Amino acid sequence: MTAVLVTIHLLAAGIWFGGSTALIFVGVPAIRTLEGESRGRAMKALGLRWRPIGYGSLLVAALTGVALASREWEHRTAFQVVFWVKVALFVCLLVVSYLHNFVLGPRLQGEIRDGREQATRPTLVVVGWTSYALTIALPILGVVLQRLVS
């Protein structure tokens, strides 16, 4: 059963990581070549198509991660510290992803649509890169946890 959980966990994490990487380095730059309304529509369509896949994979990764940690739980301080740091960073990832996708993204779309100054863009970029940094940190901490139980 552990092998199945590990496989599902790694696939879910891979979907989130790979999809986020593809969006940042392929999807968004391609859409930036568009102008005006078509740019906003394309960005919105990309986000709407990604959300169920991305957030679904995060949910699966979280559930399998908790199940795996409970099987390997050790009462050593190092394991517990790394585990709780990983949980905290996961929660941070959820918060910044929510801000990016449901608060700042729509705000920027409104600014573009209305022809206003794009004041939200710098904050959106910082939040997006913060999300990606957390996306990178989580699997690294997963490797650390695995090393601690091996």
Residue frames as a rotation matrix with the C-alpha (Angstrom) as fourth column:
MET 1
0.562 0.827 0.000 0.00
0.827 -0.562 0.000 0.00
0.000 0.000 -1.000 0.00
THR 2
0.328 -0.516 -0.791 2.87
0.229 -0.769 0.597 2.40
-0.917 -0.377 -0.133 0.73
ALA 3
-0.700 -0.628 0.339 4.20
0.446 -0.014 0.895 2.01
-0.557 0.778 0.290 -2.81
VAL 4
-0.097 0.764 0.638 0.79
0.956 -0.106 0.272 2.93
0.276 0.637 -0.720 -4.22
LEU 5
0.754 0.374 -0.540 0.56
0.568 -0.785 0.249 6.01
-0.330 -0.494 -0.804 -2.00
VAL 6
-0.107 -0.883 -0.457 4.09
0.204 -0.469 0.859 7.09
-0.973 -0.001 0.231 -2.94
THR 7
-0.680 -0.132 0.721 3.31
0.710 0.124 0.693 6.64
-0.181 0.983 0.010 -6.63
ILE 8
0.317 0.884 0.344 0.08
0.901 -0.394 0.182 8.64
0.296 0.253 -0.921 -6.44
HIS 9
0.633 -0.136 -0.762 1.78
0.422 -0.764 0.488 11.31
-0.649 -0.630 -0.426 -4.33
LEU 10
-0.425 -0.894 -0.140 4.66
0.286 -0.279 0.917 11.70
-0.859 0.349 0.374 -6.78
LEU 11
-0.490 0.321 0.810 2.34
0.860 0.030 0.509 11.80
0.139 0.946 -0.291 -9.79
ALA 12
0.624 0.777 -0.086 0.16
0.777 -0.604 0.177 14.47
0.085 -0.177 -0.981 -8.16
ALA 13
0.404 -0.563 -0.721 3.18
0.237 -0.697 0.677 16.54
-0.884 -0.444 -0.148 -7.16
GLY 14
-0.621 -0.669 0.408 4.61
0.517 0.042 0.855 16.11
-0.589 0.742 0.320 -10.65
ILE 15
0.010 0.716 0.698 1.38
0.963 -0.196 0.187 17.36
0.270 0.670 -0.691 -12.22
TRP 16
0.847 0.299 -0.439 1.43
0.448 -0.846 0.290 20.49
-0.284 -0.442 -0.851 -10.04
PHE 17
0.106 -0.911 -0.398 5.15
0.130 -0.384 0.914 21.11
-0.986 -0.149 0.077 -10.53
GLY 18
-0.634 -0.379 0.674 5.20
0.652 0.208 0.730 20.35
-0.417 0.902 0.115 -14.25
GLY 19
0.228 0.818 0.528 2.02
0.950 -0.306 0.064 22.25
0.214 0.487 -0.847 -14.97
SER 20
0.782 0.005 -0.624 3.20
0.310 -0.871 0.382 25.29
-0.541 -0.491 -0.682 -13.02
THR 21
-0.259 -0.959 -0.114 6.53
0.205 -0.170 0.964 25.21
-0.944 0.227 0.241 -14.84
ALA 22
-0.495 0.136 0.858 4.82
0.866 0.163 0.473 24.94
-0.076 0.977 -0.199 -18.23
LEU 23
0.617 0.786 0.042 2.49
0.786 -0.618 0.000 27.83
0.027 0.033 -0.999 -17.42
ILE 24
0.608 -0.416 -0.676 5.28
0.145 -0.779 0.611 30.11
-0.780 -0.470 -0.413 -16.26
PHE 25
-0.314 -0.929 -0.198 7.80
-0.121 -0.167 0.978 29.40
-0.942 0.331 -0.060 -18.98
VAL 26
-0.861 0.045 0.506 5.57
0.490 0.343 0.802 28.53
-0.137 0.938 -0.318 -21.95
GLY 27
-0.043 0.982 0.182 1.93
0.995 0.027 0.092 29.54
0.085 0.185 -0.979 -21.53
VAL 28
0.546 0.279 -0.790 2.23
0.516 -0.855 0.055 33.01
-0.659 -0.438 -0.611 -20.04
PRO 29
-0.449 -0.738 -0.504 5.06
-0.004 -0.562 0.827 34.17
-0.894 0.373 0.249 -22.36
ALA 30
-0.781 0.220 0.585 3.05
0.625 0.266 0.734 33.01
0.006 0.938 -0.345 -25.39
ILE 31
0.268 0.962 -0.046 -0.02
0.963 -0.266 0.045 34.88
0.032 -0.056 -0.998 -24.19
ARG 32
0.121 -0.292 -0.949 2.02
0.402 -0.859 0.316 38.03
-0.908 -0.420 0.014 -23.54
THR 33
-0.868 -0.445 0.219 2.45
0.357 -0.253 0.899 38.36
-0.344 0.859 0.379 -27.30
LEU 34
-0.156 0.900 0.408 -1.29
0.908 -0.033 0.419 39.04
0.390 0.435 -0.811 -27.58
GLU 35
-0.969 -0.134 0.206 -2.82
0.069 -0.953 -0.293 42.45
0.236 -0.270 0.934 -27.01
GLY 36
-0.575 0.772 0.270 -5.97
-0.755 -0.628 0.188 43.82
0.315 -0.096 0.944 -25.43
GLU 37
0.260 0.872 0.416 -9.11
-0.952 0.304 -0.041 41.74
-0.162 -0.385 0.909 -25.04
SER 38
0.670 -0.025 -0.742 -7.67
-0.334 0.883 -0.331 38.62
0.664 0.469 0.583 -26.72
ARG 39
-0.464 -0.884 -0.055 -4.82
-0.251 0.191 -0.949 38.61
0.849 -0.426 -0.311 -24.21
GLY 40
-0.530 0.340 0.776 -7.22
-0.845 -0.137 -0.517 38.76
-0.070 -0.930 0.360 -21.27
ARG 41
0.586 0.798 -0.136 -9.46
-0.810 0.582 -0.076 36.05
0.018 0.155 0.988 -22.74
ALA 42
0.347 -0.537 -0.769 -6.50
-0.216 0.752 -0.623 33.75
0.913 0.382 0.146 -23.39
MET 43
-0.709 -0.638 0.301 -5.09
-0.400 0.013 -0.916 34.23
0.581 -0.770 -0.265 -19.89
LYS 44
-0.184 0.740 0.647 -8.50
-0.951 0.033 -0.308 33.59
-0.249 -0.671 0.698 -18.34
ALA 45
0.709 0.454 -0.540 -9.05
-0.623 0.762 -0.176 30.47
0.332 0.461 0.823 -20.47
LEU 46
-0.116 -0.845 -0.522 -5.62
-0.193 0.534 -0.823 29.12
0.974 0.005 -0.225 -19.53
GLY 47
-0.772 -0.169 0.613 -6.31
-0.600 -0.125 -0.790 29.69
0.210 -0.978 -0.005 -15.85
LEU 48
0.147 0.934 0.325 -9.77
-0.962 0.212 -0.173 28.14
-0.231 -0.287 0.930 -15.96
ARG 49
0.648 0.049 -0.760 -8.49
-0.423 0.853 -0.306 25.03
0.633 0.520 0.574 -17.71
TRP 50
-0.343 -0.902 -0.262 -5.54
-0.164 0.333 -0.929 24.64
0.925 -0.276 -0.262 -15.33
ARG 51
-0.320 0.159 0.934 -7.35
-0.898 -0.364 -0.246 25.17
0.301 -0.918 0.260 -12.02
PRO 52
0.728 0.635 0.259 -9.22
-0.686 0.672 0.279 21.86
0.003 -0.381 0.925 -11.72
ILE 53
0.666 -0.570 -0.482 -6.13
0.220 0.767 -0.603 19.91
0.713 0.296 0.636 -12.76
GLY 54
-0.302 -0.879 0.368 -3.70
-0.105 -0.353 -0.930 21.92
0.948 -0.319 0.014 -10.64
TYR 55
-0.277 0.233 0.932 -5.78
-0.931 -0.306 -0.200 22.23
0.239 -0.923 0.302 -7.50
GLY 56
0.832 0.534 -0.151 -6.98
-0.502 0.840 0.203 18.65
0.235 -0.093 0.967 -7.86
SER 57
0.360 -0.787 -0.501 -3.37
0.277 0.603 -0.748 17.49
0.891 0.131 0.435 -7.95
LEU 58
-0.510 -0.516 0.688 -2.56
-0.470 -0.503 -0.725 19.62
0.720 -0.693 0.014 -4.88
LEU 59
0.304 0.711 0.634 -5.45
-0.948 0.157 0.278 18.03
0.098 -0.685 0.722 -3.01
VAL 60
0.900 -0.005 -0.436 -4.31
-0.052 0.992 -0.118 14.52
0.433 0.129 0.892 -3.93
ALA 61
-0.057 -0.997 -0.061 -0.71
0.145 0.052 -0.988 15.37
0.988 -0.065 0.141 -3.00
ALA 62
-0.349 -0.027 0.937 -1.83
-0.807 -0.500 -0.315 16.74
0.477 -0.866 0.153 0.37
LEU 63
0.637 0.694 0.336 -3.98
-0.770 0.549 0.327 13.74
0.042 -0.467 0.883 1.21
THR 64
0.802 -0.393 -0.450 -1.38
0.223 0.896 -0.384 11.18
0.554 0.208 0.806 0.18
GLY 65
-0.176 -0.910 0.376 1.36
-0.128 -0.357 -0.925 13.20
0.976 -0.211 -0.053 1.86
VAL 66
-0.029 0.254 0.967 -0.46
-0.978 -0.205 0.025 13.15
0.204 -0.945 0.254 5.19
ALA 67
0.918 0.397 0.002 -1.14
-0.393 0.908 0.144 9.43
0.055 -0.133 0.990 4.80
LEU 68
0.478 -0.820 -0.314 2.52
0.283 0.482 -0.829 8.76
0.832 0.307 0.463 4.04
ALA 69
-0.322 -0.612 0.722 3.76
-0.498 -0.539 -0.679 10.92
0.805 -0.578 -0.131 6.91
SER 70
0.371 0.526 0.765 1.45
-0.927 0.172 0.332 9.12
0.043 -0.833 0.552 9.34
ARG 71
0.960 -0.058 -0.276 2.92
0.019 0.990 -0.141 5.76
0.281 0.130 0.951 8.22
GLU 72
0.201 -0.978 -0.050 6.49
0.570 0.158 -0.806 7.00
0.797 0.133 0.589 8.63
TRP 73
0.678 0.117 0.726 5.92
-0.331 -0.834 0.443 9.26
0.657 -0.540 -0.526 11.63
GLU 74
-0.011 -0.747 -0.665 8.93
0.714 0.460 -0.528 9.30
0.700 -0.480 0.528 13.84
HIS 75
0.878 0.367 -0.307 9.18
0.466 -0.513 0.720 10.93
0.107 -0.776 -0.622 17.18
ARG 76
-0.199 -0.970 -0.139 12.50
0.948 -0.226 0.224 12.44
-0.248 -0.088 0.965 16.26
THR 77
0.155 0.246 -0.957 12.63
0.280 -0.940 -0.196 16.20
-0.947 -0.238 -0.214 16.31
ALA 78
-0.751 -0.523 -0.404 14.23
-0.213 -0.387 0.897 16.54
-0.625 0.760 0.179 12.86
PHE 79
-0.783 0.521 0.339 11.43
0.603 0.503 0.619 14.63
0.151 0.689 -0.708 11.13
GLN 80
0.119 0.905 -0.409 8.73
0.947 -0.228 -0.228 16.59
-0.300 -0.360 -0.883 12.93
VAL 81
-0.092 -0.220 -0.971 10.35
0.085 -0.973 0.213 19.95
-0.992 -0.063 0.108 12.25
VAL 82
-0.943 -0.293 -0.158 10.76
-0.135 -0.097 0.986 19.24
-0.304 0.951 0.052 8.52
PHE 83
-0.557 0.807 0.197 7.22
0.819 0.496 0.288 17.84
0.135 0.322 -0.937 8.30
TRP 84
0.271 0.722 -0.636 5.64
0.793 -0.542 -0.278 20.89
-0.546 -0.429 -0.719 9.97
VAL 85
-0.416 -0.446 -0.792 7.74
-0.162 -0.821 0.547 23.27
-0.895 0.356 0.270 7.87
LYS 86
-0.980 0.081 0.184 6.49
0.200 0.318 0.927 21.45
0.016 0.945 -0.327 4.79
VAL 87
-0.143 0.985 -0.096 2.89
0.989 0.138 -0.050 21.73
-0.036 -0.102 -0.994 6.01
ALA 88
0.150 0.161 -0.975 3.35
0.381 -0.920 -0.093 25.46
-0.912 -0.357 -0.200 6.68
LEU 89
-0.735 -0.479 -0.481 4.85
-0.253 -0.464 0.849 26.04
-0.629 0.745 0.220 3.22
PHE 90
-0.770 0.547 0.330 2.00
0.623 0.533 0.572 24.07
0.137 0.646 -0.751 1.66
VAL 91
0.208 0.856 -0.474 -0.52
0.887 -0.369 -0.278 26.33
-0.413 -0.363 -0.835 3.41
CYS 92
-0.151 -0.357 -0.922 1.46
-0.050 -0.929 0.368 29.36
-0.987 0.102 0.122 2.21
LEU 93
-0.971 -0.196 0.134 1.32
0.100 0.176 0.979 27.94
-0.215 0.965 -0.151 -1.33
LEU 94
-0.283 0.944 0.168 -2.46
0.958 0.269 0.103 27.65
0.052 0.190 -0.980 -1.08
VAL 95
0.316 0.393 -0.864 -2.74
0.553 -0.816 -0.169 31.25
-0.771 -0.424 -0.475 0.16
VAL 96
-0.409 -0.526 -0.746 -0.50
-0.264 -0.714 0.649 32.80
-0.873 0.462 0.153 -2.49
SER 97
-0.924 0.146 0.353 -2.09
0.380 0.454 0.806 30.68
-0.042 0.879 -0.475 -5.23
TYR 98
0.042 0.990 -0.136 -5.51
0.973 -0.072 -0.219 31.85
-0.227 -0.123 -0.966 -4.11
LEU 99
0.191 -0.040 -0.981 -4.37
0.153 -0.986 0.070 35.48
-0.970 -0.163 -0.182 -4.12
HIS 100
-0.773 -0.592 -0.228 -2.78
-0.159 -0.167 0.973 35.05
-0.614 0.788 0.035 -7.55
ASN 101
-0.903 0.350 0.249 -5.70
0.409 0.518 0.751 33.28
0.134 0.780 -0.611 -9.21
PHE 102
-0.079 0.992 -0.099 -8.78
0.951 0.105 0.292 34.67
0.300 -0.071 -0.951 -7.50
VAL 103
0.506 0.222 -0.833 -7.83
0.573 -0.809 0.133 38.17
-0.644 -0.545 -0.537 -6.31
LEU 104
-0.120 -0.671 -0.732 -4.91
-0.139 -0.718 0.682 39.72
-0.983 0.184 -0.007 -8.19
GLY 105
-0.821 -0.189 0.538 -5.39
0.440 0.389 0.809 37.98
-0.362 0.902 -0.236 -11.55
PRO 106
0.062 0.924 0.378 -9.02
0.997 -0.077 0.026 39.11
0.053 0.375 -0.926 -11.94
ARG 107
0.522 0.076 -0.850 -8.07
0.352 -0.926 0.133 42.60
-0.777 -0.369 -0.510 -10.73
LEU 108
-0.527 -0.788 -0.319 -5.38
-0.067 -0.336 0.940 42.86
-0.847 0.516 0.124 -13.41
GLN 109
-0.624 0.377 0.684 -7.81
0.777 0.392 0.493 41.57
-0.082 0.839 -0.538 -16.05
GLY 110
0.485 0.847 -0.220 -10.21
0.833 -0.524 -0.180 44.35
-0.267 -0.096 -0.959 -15.07
GLU 111
0.192 -0.510 -0.838 -7.46
0.003 -0.854 0.520 46.96
-0.981 -0.102 -0.163 -15.34
ILE 112
-0.829 -0.519 0.208 -6.51
0.164 0.129 0.978 45.69
-0.535 0.845 -0.022 -18.81
ARG 113
-0.314 0.807 0.500 -10.14
0.949 0.278 0.147 45.44
-0.020 0.521 -0.853 -19.95
ASP 114
0.657 0.631 -0.413 -10.92
0.667 -0.742 -0.072 48.98
-0.352 -0.228 -0.908 -18.74
GLY 115
0.444 -0.567 0.694 -7.74
0.557 -0.432 -0.710 50.42
0.702 0.701 0.124 -20.25
ARG 116
0.959 -0.111 0.262 -6.51
-0.270 -0.640 0.719 51.56
0.088 -0.760 -0.644 -16.83
GLU 117
0.011 -0.996 0.084 -2.92
-0.894 -0.047 -0.446 51.60
0.448 -0.070 -0.891 -15.61
GLN 118
0.513 0.128 -0.849 -1.86
-0.005 0.989 0.146 48.04
0.859 -0.070 0.508 -14.74
ALA 119
0.097 -0.449 0.888 -1.01
-0.871 -0.470 -0.142 48.80
0.481 -0.760 -0.437 -11.11
THR 120
0.737 0.281 0.614 -1.66
-0.590 0.712 0.382 45.21
-0.330 -0.644 0.690 -10.01
ARG 121
0.806 -0.367 -0.465 0.92
-0.183 0.592 -0.785 43.66
0.563 0.717 0.410 -12.36
PRO 122
-0.192 -0.968 0.161 4.05
-0.599 -0.014 -0.801 44.05
0.777 -0.251 -0.577 -10.13
THR 123
-0.217 0.182 0.959 2.29
-0.926 0.273 -0.262 42.54
-0.310 -0.945 0.109 -7.12
LEU 124
0.819 0.574 0.020 0.88
-0.520 0.756 -0.397 39.72
-0.243 0.315 0.917 -9.25
VAL 125
0.483 -0.727 -0.488 4.36
-0.337 0.360 -0.870 38.92
0.809 0.584 -0.071 -10.57
VAL 126
-0.478 -0.672 0.566 5.88
-0.772 0.015 -0.635 38.81
0.418 -0.741 -0.526 -7.06
VAL 127
0.100 0.608 0.788 3.04
-0.830 0.487 -0.271 36.61
-0.548 -0.627 0.553 -5.79
GLY 128
0.884 0.230 -0.406 3.38
-0.447 0.669 -0.594 34.32
0.135 0.707 0.694 -8.82
TRP 129
0.089 -0.938 -0.336 7.12
-0.384 0.279 -0.880 33.85
0.919 0.207 -0.335 -8.33
THR 130
-0.436 -0.145 0.888 6.55
-0.900 0.091 -0.427 33.29
-0.019 -0.985 -0.170 -4.60
SER 131
0.606 0.733 0.309 4.10
-0.679 0.679 -0.278 30.54
-0.414 -0.042 0.909 -5.51
TYR 132
0.758 -0.363 -0.542 6.66
-0.265 0.588 -0.764 28.97
0.596 0.723 0.349 -7.82
ALA 133
-0.326 -0.896 0.303 9.41
-0.671 -0.006 -0.741 29.17
0.666 -0.445 -0.599 -5.17
LEU 134
-0.134 0.374 0.918 7.11
-0.881 0.378 -0.283 27.33
-0.453 -0.847 0.279 -2.77
THR 135
0.857 0.457 -0.237 6.34
-0.511 0.695 -0.506 24.81
-0.067 0.554 0.830 -5.53
ILE 136
0.268 -0.858 -0.438 10.07
-0.334 0.343 -0.878 24.09
0.903 0.382 -0.195 -5.77
ALA 137
-0.447 -0.506 0.738 10.61
-0.829 -0.077 -0.554 23.99
0.337 -0.859 -0.385 -2.00
LEU 138
0.383 0.722 0.577 7.93
-0.892 0.451 0.029 21.39
-0.239 -0.525 0.817 -1.27
PRO 139
0.915 -0.054 -0.399 9.42
-0.102 0.927 -0.360 18.44
0.390 0.370 0.843 -3.17
ILE 140
-0.110 -0.990 0.089 12.86
-0.301 -0.053 -0.952 19.30
0.947 -0.131 -0.292 -1.80
LEU 141
-0.325 0.060 0.944 11.45
-0.945 -0.057 -0.322 18.99
0.035 -0.997 0.076 1.71
GLY 142
0.785 0.619 0.019 9.82
-0.617 0.785 -0.059 15.72
-0.051 0.035 0.998 0.67
VAL 143
0.453 -0.727 -0.517 13.24
-0.018 0.572 -0.820 14.37
0.891 0.381 0.246 -0.24
VAL 144
-0.488 -0.622 0.612 14.59
-0.612 -0.257 -0.748 15.54
0.622 -0.740 -0.255 3.13
LEU 145
0.209 0.643 0.737 11.74
-0.958 0.285 0.023 13.74
-0.195 -0.711 0.676 4.91
GLN 146
0.908 0.138 -0.396 12.43
-0.273 0.912 -0.307 10.55
0.318 0.387 0.865 2.99
ARG 147
0.006 -0.986 -0.166 16.12
-0.142 0.163 -0.976 10.75
0.990 0.029 -0.139 3.86
LEU 148
-0.376 -0.126 0.918 15.24
-0.879 -0.264 -0.397 11.13
0.293 -0.956 -0.012 7.54
VAL 149
0.507 0.637 0.580 13.20
-0.779 0.627 -0.006 7.91
-0.368 -0.449 0.815 7.58
SER 150
0.772 -0.259 -0.580 15.63
-0.267 0.697 -0.665 5.88
0.577 0.668 0.470 5.50
